[in-house]
Each structure stands twice: as structure tokens, then as C-alpha cells.
Amino acid sequence: MSHFAPDSKQYWHPSDTSPLDRNWWRGAVIYQIYPRSFQDHNGDGVGDLVGITSRLEYVADLGVDAIWLSPVFTSPMKDFGYDVSNYRDIDPIFGTLEDFDRLVEKAHALGLKVIIDQVISHTSDRHPWFAESRVSRTNEKANWYVWADPKPDGSPPNNWLSIFGGSAWHWDGRRMQYYLHNFLVAQPDLNFHNPDVQNAVLGEMRFWLERGVDGFRLDTVNFYFHSQGLENNPPVNPEDYNASTAPAVNPYNLQEHTYDKSRPENIAFLKRMRALLDEYPGKATVGEIGDAQHQLEIMAQYTSGDDMLHMCYTFDYLGGEYSAAHFRAAIEATEATAPDGWICIAFSNHDVVRHVTRWAPHGHEERFTRQAAMLLMSMRGSVCIYQGEELGLGEAELAFEDLVDPYGIEFWPEFKGRDGCRTPMVWQAHIHQGGFSSANRTWLPVPAHHLHHAVDQQEHVANSVLEFYRAMLVFRKQHPALAKGSITVRHDTPEGVLAFTRTLDDETLFCAFNMTAYPVVYELPGETALSDAGAPGSDGQLDGNRLSFGPFGAYIGRMS
């Protein structure tokens, strides 16, 4: 239980003598852990909670503020934990509730917040709620999921599509109705129009708040509600086509998802969720928004004010292109659309091709990796770093027979799925399975080409990518303008250069990035006066008002 300090507007825990910063999340750096792939303790080839706990010193030494755990709840693992069958227990493959409690306790002792994935737009078809709902049309949970009668010809109620391919409707012979699944058939969608469903999922969240978690990453947060009219989605106008939510080979992108997600009713529910979190000061939410055409507008709605989500992330930087023009437009659109909202920025996560592979030109991977880290930690917003990103890992190339992701199996070979970014963490280059597991076979192979990036090959090695990330995280903490300051994009740059200023109180930092594979000279306006800020990787050469960059060069200076 937290207690209010009457003479401050802060809170503290009885075991902690330091005040609790209720806005710790604003500008925080969050380290995403994919539990299956971080550290295997019991030798079964799958990562687990005890393994994660054993590596928390490493995470804390990076200098991050929090960890985000992808789902560890009880699950049939059809979608590797994103199909939950019991929200209040840990799947045995990961350990026990006691293991979870020990992880949280150690993380807090190391100064790390703990954010857990909360997947409430849908459940597993093995969840007891769904088992009861599908029995009849009259039972107590009959209306807990989205059920609909077929058309007179027996076809699905409308044209809604699943992100994982095919219709979003699946026929159930017990109820003689279709049920909605925006993802796998084994992931039926909950009916949030039912107040009992809202109360139930908020109760599941309260269970973990009482257990000491510091917040939630909300999976597919704009998918909670659907239109009760079940209208057909219209086609996307060709000029608005965007493949950021699903791979380009997926016909899901051809619809304007007007009726199956991003519904206005979600606003009231998110306010209920925020009210719950406000009962536990210092807790935070970060929502995942998947909407190719309207993501910024939705982010503004979901994060503006003090009664909605704390922050959201979009797919502006998890897809798209690595160019000054794209980033300039995305930053300015975010500032214009959501001036009092808050974005959480990531370049990689468990769902997309690792950004080194996605963006870096061949031969420039190392310089690109450093620049991308500088840029990520210089933009306005909070930051997510995905495990292995700090090692410079690229996407793993896997054989078809090694794939386990149903998404990749469905759309192979044009889309290879998400397994390539989920392979095990590499800790020791010359140890069995890279130090991840003692098993002869791990759930996904440990890529041989990842081994020379292993932690033990980079730790305490000058100029390594790992040490660069650590240094950049220290620099960010030393300059609050980078974490919490305002941002102003500059338009006096040559082609290929992104530049902006970050300002907080009396400090203004000038940040410039040559996002090309060739040298560029930036002639600064005569009134621009800069001095070196000592940022790691700041290798642009300033001669008077002439700033020269090598390929993927960067510069951070103080403005006076």
C-alpha cells in the first residue's frame, strides 16, 4: 500500500524512504524482454522468469528505467502468450507466481519498474469465459464475446478480416453462430459493449496492481470495441494505402477499418482504466495502436489530458523508411496532432524486423546502429529498447522448417513472420547455445551470426555497440531536455539531414543526423552558436558554422 505525503504531492512506499515520482514514465527508457528468449534457467529450451531474474543486473547496468515483459500468463501458446487462458496465473513454462513475485522484488531493489503485457482485447479459446460463452445463447456469459448470426446464405456477417489472414469470423457449431477474432481463430474477441466484461478485465488488472507491477503495456488497445451494427468496412482509397499495420501481402490493408476497431466507445472505457490506475499512484500505461490510416489521431485521443492513457506507441518508427523526410514529417505530425499527448518510441520490438536489418545499408551497419540509438534517445517521448538491440543484432534468417509463428507460416515466403526478431538472446559467444540455455534444442535456433555480438564480446570493450548504448543512456539522464523537453524541427537542413532542438528550462540541445550513406555538409545560419555537449557518437565536425558529417554521422551540441 502506498501512502500520501501531505506536505508534497508525492507518494512513498513504507520500505522506501525516497519520494515516488508519479511521472517517472514521461521520458523513461523501457527495456522490452521477450521471456521465451531472454534466459532459460531450467534447461527446457525456453526462457523463464527465474532466468530473467538472474539477468536483471545486466538490464539495470544498461541504465534503463523499467522493463516490459511480454505475456507470461497461462496460455496454450498458439500465439506465444498473446492468447491468455488464465489472467491470474503464470504459465508453467515460465514458472510460478512466486517466481514472478521474486522477479518484481529484485527489479525494484535494482531501481527498475516492471511493466507487464495486458492482452484484453481477446482471450484464448481455452479461457473458461469462452468455454461457457459458446455452450448456449442464454448462459451467463453468452454475451461476453462477439457472436453474430450468419447471412441467409450461411456466409459470415460482414467483410471484416483477420490480421492473421482470412475472415475475422469463425463458425461455431455449438451456438450455430459466428464469433469474431481479429487475430487467430483461437483468439476470440471479448465484447466490451458488455459492462460485465469491462468489470472483469479491470478486475484482472487490479490483481496485478495489487501484486506490485508498475504498469501495463496494452496490446492492440484500439481493438477493444467494434460497431454493433456490424457494417461492412469500406475499401481504402488508393492514396491512403498504408501497410504499417500488416505486411503488404496481407489483404487486411485493403480495408478502411471503420467498424471493426478504433471505435469512439473506447474513450469511456480507457477513462475507467485510468481511474483504476490512479488508485495506485506511480503506475503507468502504454498502449499499442494498430491503425494504418489514423494512428496519430487515435494517439492524441488516447493520451491527451490526465484521464486517459499515459502514453501510446504507433507504427511510424516500427515500419516506414529511415530518412530525414519521413522522420521530420512524423515528428511534426505528432506535435501538431497530439501536442499534449505522449508517445513511446521504438525502432524494434517482437513483431517487426529488427531495425538494423530493416534500415541499415550493407557495409554501414555499425555506424547506422550508433546513429539510430542516438536518434531514438534524442526525440521527444519515452523510449522502448528491444532485447538485443543494444548488441546491434540484426534479423535472424531461419529455415521454413524452424518457423513456429503462425503469421509467418501463413504468408511465407513473401512475409517470413516474427520469428526472426524473437530468437534467443546471446550472452556468451563460445558457450553452448550462446549461454541462453543448456538444452540441445531451443524453441527457436540461436543464430550463429549473432554469437560474435554476444554480451561477453562487447561488455567493457571500448567502442562496442553495447558500451555505446550504456554511454548514451548516461548522457540522456544527464540532460533532462532529451527526456522531457520540447522539440522543434529545423527546416534549414540539406537533403538527408534531420535536425531539431530539445529545450527544457535554460538548456537547449541542437541535434543533427545525417541519415544517408554519403558525406553531407550542413551550413548553419549565421546566428547559430553551438558548443560541444559531449554526447557519445557525436562525430560531426563543426568548423565555424559549417557542420560536416560522414555517412550516418551525428552531432549534439549546446545552443547559446
JOCOR-V703832 format. One record per residue. PHI is phi in whole degrees, -180 to 180 (* if undefined). PSI is psi in degrees with one decimal (NA if undefined). Layout:
PHI:PSI
PHI:PSI
This chain:
*:136.0
-95:154.6
-126:143.3
-82:134.8
-93:108.1
-63:-21.8
-97:8.9
-144:174.4
-103:45.0
-129:168.9
-125:158.8
-142:159.4
-98:147.2
-55:-31.2
-88:2.3
-129:126.6
-89:-6.4
-94:143.9
-62:150.6
-93:123.3
-81:107.0
-68:-16.9
-108:28.8
-57:-29.5
-70:-23.4
-75:106.0
88:4.9
-68:155.9
-108:122.0
-113:132.0
-102:115.8
-84:126.4
-110:124.9
-95:101.7
-57:-34.3
-62:-21.5
-123:11.3
-92:-55.9
-159:124.4
-94:118.6
-92:-37.5
-96:3.6
78:21.2
-95:3.6
89:1.0
-125:135.1
-63:158.8
-150:174.9
-68:-38.1
-63:-39.5
-62:-44.4
-60:-45.4
-59:-37.1
-69:-17.2
-108:8.4
-68:-29.1
-60:-39.6
-59:-46.0
-65:-45.6
-62:-37.6
-67:-20.6
-64:-33.2
102:16.1
-81:169.0
-100:-23.9
-155:162.1
-116:148.3
-117:120.9
-96:122.3
-63:164.5
-56:137.7
-124:11.0
-74:165.1
-58:131.3
-161:145.8
-70:-9.8
66:28.8
-65:-34.6
-122:33.6
54:49.4
101:-16.5
-85:13.0
-125:91.3
-89:131.1
-108:-10.4
-155:110.0
-74:-12.7
-111:15.8
-142:161.9
-94:137.7
-66:137.4
-56:-25.5
-64:-26.3
-98:-20.6
134:-139.6
-133:169.6
-60:-36.4
-64:-38.2
-62:-40.1
-64:-45.7
-59:-40.7
-67:-36.8
-62:-47.9
-62:-43.4
-60:-45.4
-69:-40.9
-58:-46.9
-63:-37.9
-64:-29.3
-89:1.7
85:17.1
-103:131.8
-77:158.3
-124:116.4
-109:133.8
-116:150.2
-72:129.7
-120:113.2
-108:91.3
-117:-0.5
-70:-25.1
-151:165.8
-123:-179.7
-74:153.9
-72:-5.0
-93:-1.9
-68:139.1
-55:-31.8
-60:-45.7
-72:-37.4
-57:-39.9
-74:-41.3
-61:-35.9
-83:-7.5
-67:-40.3
-159:174.2
-92:3.9
-125:-1.6
-75:171.9
-61:-27.3
-110:20.8
-58:-32.1
-106:21.4
-83:-15.8
-123:170.7
-92:101.5
-109:146.2
-151:147.9
-74:154.9
-72:164.5
-67:165.2
-54:-26.9
-90:5.6
89:-4.3
-79:167.9
-60:159.7
-61:-29.4
-159:-168.6
-96:13.9
-62:142.0
-113:152.5
-89:142.3
-61:-30.8
-87:8.8
109:139.5
80:-170.7
-64:150.0
-86:8.4
-118:137.8
-127:132.4
-76:133.4
-118:117.1
-72:-17.0
-74:-45.4
-93:-9.0
55:43.4
-143:165.9
-92:148.3
-120:152.0
-85:136.0
-142:107.7
-72:-13.8
-125:-124.6
-70:156.3
-55:-33.1
-80:9.9
-127:72.2
-65:141.6
-81:134.1
-72:151.9
-98:95.0
-74:-8.1
-70:-15.5
-88:116.7
-58:-30.0
-64:-34.7
-67:-45.7
-58:-46.6
-62:-39.3
-66:-46.6
-71:-33.4
-66:-33.5
-65:-36.8
-66:-36.6
-69:-39.3
-60:-36.3
-54:-42.8
-81:-30.7
-63:-41.8
-64:-25.3
-85:-3.6
106:6.3
-69:157.3
-101:-0.5
162:-176.4
-134:137.2
-93:122.4
-99:106.8
-65:135.4
42:56.3
-67:-20.6
-93:7.4
-98:3.6
-64:-40.7
-111:150.8
-125:165.0
-76:126.1
-69:-15.6
-77:-11.9
53:38.8
-67:150.4
-64:140.0
-73:139.1
-78:162.6
-72:155.5
-76:136.8
-64:135.6
-52:-35.8
-73:-14.8
-102:3.3
-60:134.3
-150:126.5
-102:30.8
-79:-27.6
-82:-36.7
-135:158.1
-62:155.1
-61:-24.1
-78:-6.0
-93:123.1
-65:-9.3
-52:-34.0
-69:-15.6
-83:-5.0
-106:147.0
-87:113.0
-85:68.4
-76:-35.4
-112:-16.0
-99:-4.9
-164:176.3
56:42.6
-87:150.6
-64:-23.9
-63:-18.8
-65:-28.7
-58:-47.9
-64:-37.9
-68:-41.9
-63:-30.4
-67:-37.1
-63:-41.0
-64:-43.2
-64:-37.9
-62:-38.1
-62:-48.9
-64:-32.4
-68:-14.4
-72:-15.7
-124:83.0
-54:141.1
90:3.1
-91:157.1
-143:157.1
-126:143.8
-132:120.1
-99:142.5
-94:122.1
-108:118.0
-113:93.4
-155:105.1
-63:-36.3
-92:-26.7
-131:25.2
-64:-38.2
-70:-40.1
-62:-39.1
-68:-41.1
-59:-41.6
-62:-45.0
-63:-40.3
-82:-17.5
-122:-4.7
-79:141.4
85:-175.7
-113:19.3
-126:18.3
-122:-157.2
-68:155.1
-74:-40.4
-159:161.0
-139:158.4
-124:148.7
-116:-174.8
-103:18.7
-59:-36.5
-112:-1.6
-96:2.6
-151:-148.1
65:-157.1
-121:155.8
-96:90.4
-149:155.0
-61:-40.0
-63:-44.5
-65:-46.6
-67:-39.7
-60:-46.5
-65:-40.6
-67:-42.1
-64:-47.2
-68:-36.5
-65:-40.1
-63:-45.9
-66:-36.6
-76:-37.9
-84:-37.0
-130:63.1
-63:-28.8
-112:14.2
-89:-177.4
-143:124.8
-100:148.5
-112:120.4
-104:133.0
-140:146.4
-101:-24.1
-138:152.3
-159:-166.5
-77:-1.8
-113:-8.8
-130:159.2
-59:133.2
-54:141.3
-69:-24.2
-62:-42.8
-74:-37.7
-69:-33.6
-121:-29.8
-78:128.1
-67:146.7
-57:132.5
94:-11.2
-120:17.9
-59:-42.7
-71:-43.9
-65:-40.7
-60:-44.9
-59:-42.4
-67:-44.8
-63:-42.9
-60:-39.0
-65:-43.1
-61:-43.8
-66:-45.5
-57:-41.0
-91:10.0
-114:-17.8
-77:159.1
-74:126.1
141:177.3
-86:168.4
-131:138.1
-114:128.5
-109:128.9
-93:135.3
-45:133.0
90:-19.7
-59:-39.0
-71:-6.3
-100:-4.7
78:25.2
-68:139.1
-100:178.3
-65:138.8
-83:137.7
-93:117.0
-116:147.9
-73:154.0
-57:-37.9
-70:-13.3
-92:-8.9
-70:143.4
-127:-12.4
-75:119.2
-62:-27.9
-65:-47.2
-69:-39.0
-63:-37.7
-66:-40.5
-110:10.6
-59:145.6
-97:-5.9
-62:-35.3
-126:122.0
-95:7.1
80:-163.4
-107:0.5
-64:-32.4
-65:-20.7
-102:0.7
-111:8.0
-67:160.1
-60:147.7
-63:143.4
-108:118.4
-103:-40.8
-136:122.5
-64:-34.1
-110:18.9
-108:149.0
-47:130.3
55:31.5
64:19.0
81:2.3
-77:-40.1
-154:153.1
-89:-2.8
-69:150.5
-71:-30.1
-134:126.8
-100:163.0
-59:-34.0
-128:148.9
-63:149.6
-85:113.9
-66:130.9
-60:-37.5
-73:-10.1
-81:-21.0
-63:-35.2
-74:-5.0
-97:3.7
-56:157.4
-55:-44.5
-70:-12.5
-88:-11.2
-121:-26.1
-63:128.9
63:21.4
-104:117.6
-57:137.4
72:6.8
-72:159.1
-62:-42.2
-59:-47.9
-68:-29.2
-65:-45.4
-58:-44.5
-61:-43.9
-66:-38.5
-69:-34.7
-68:-36.8
-63:-45.4
-60:-41.6
-61:-42.1
-67:-31.3
-74:-17.3
-127:87.4
-56:-21.4
-59:-31.9
-73:-29.2
-88:-38.9
-128:-1.8
-78:170.0
-76:164.6
-131:137.1
-132:118.6
-80:138.5
-96:147.0
-117:14.5
-100:21.2
-92:151.7
-71:165.2
-59:135.6
93:-6.5
-110:129.9
-104:131.0
-140:143.2
-156:164.8
-114:147.5
-120:126.7
-130:131.7
-145:124.6
54:-121.1
-100:13.5
-112:130.1
-128:124.4
-107:136.5
-102:120.6
-119:125.9
-136:140.7
-139:121.8
-84:104.2
-94:33.5
-126:167.7
-95:20.5
-138:158.7
-65:147.7
-141:143.8
-113:131.7
-114:110.5
-87:107.0
-77:149.6
-59:152.4
-59:-29.0
-84:-3.2
-79:118.1
-116:120.0
-123:150.8
-136:150.7
-62:135.9
-98:-4.2
76:25.3
-74:137.0
-63:138.9
80:2.3
-81:88.8
-110:6.8
-66:140.3
-99:117.8
-100:120.4
-127:97.7
67:-117.6
-110:23.3
-111:115.1
-108:115.9
-107:132.1
-118:142.4
-83:-179.0
-55:131.8
51:39.1
-82:162.1
-146:157.4
-149:132.1
-127:122.1
-134:166.9
-91:139.3
-100:137.5
-119:NA
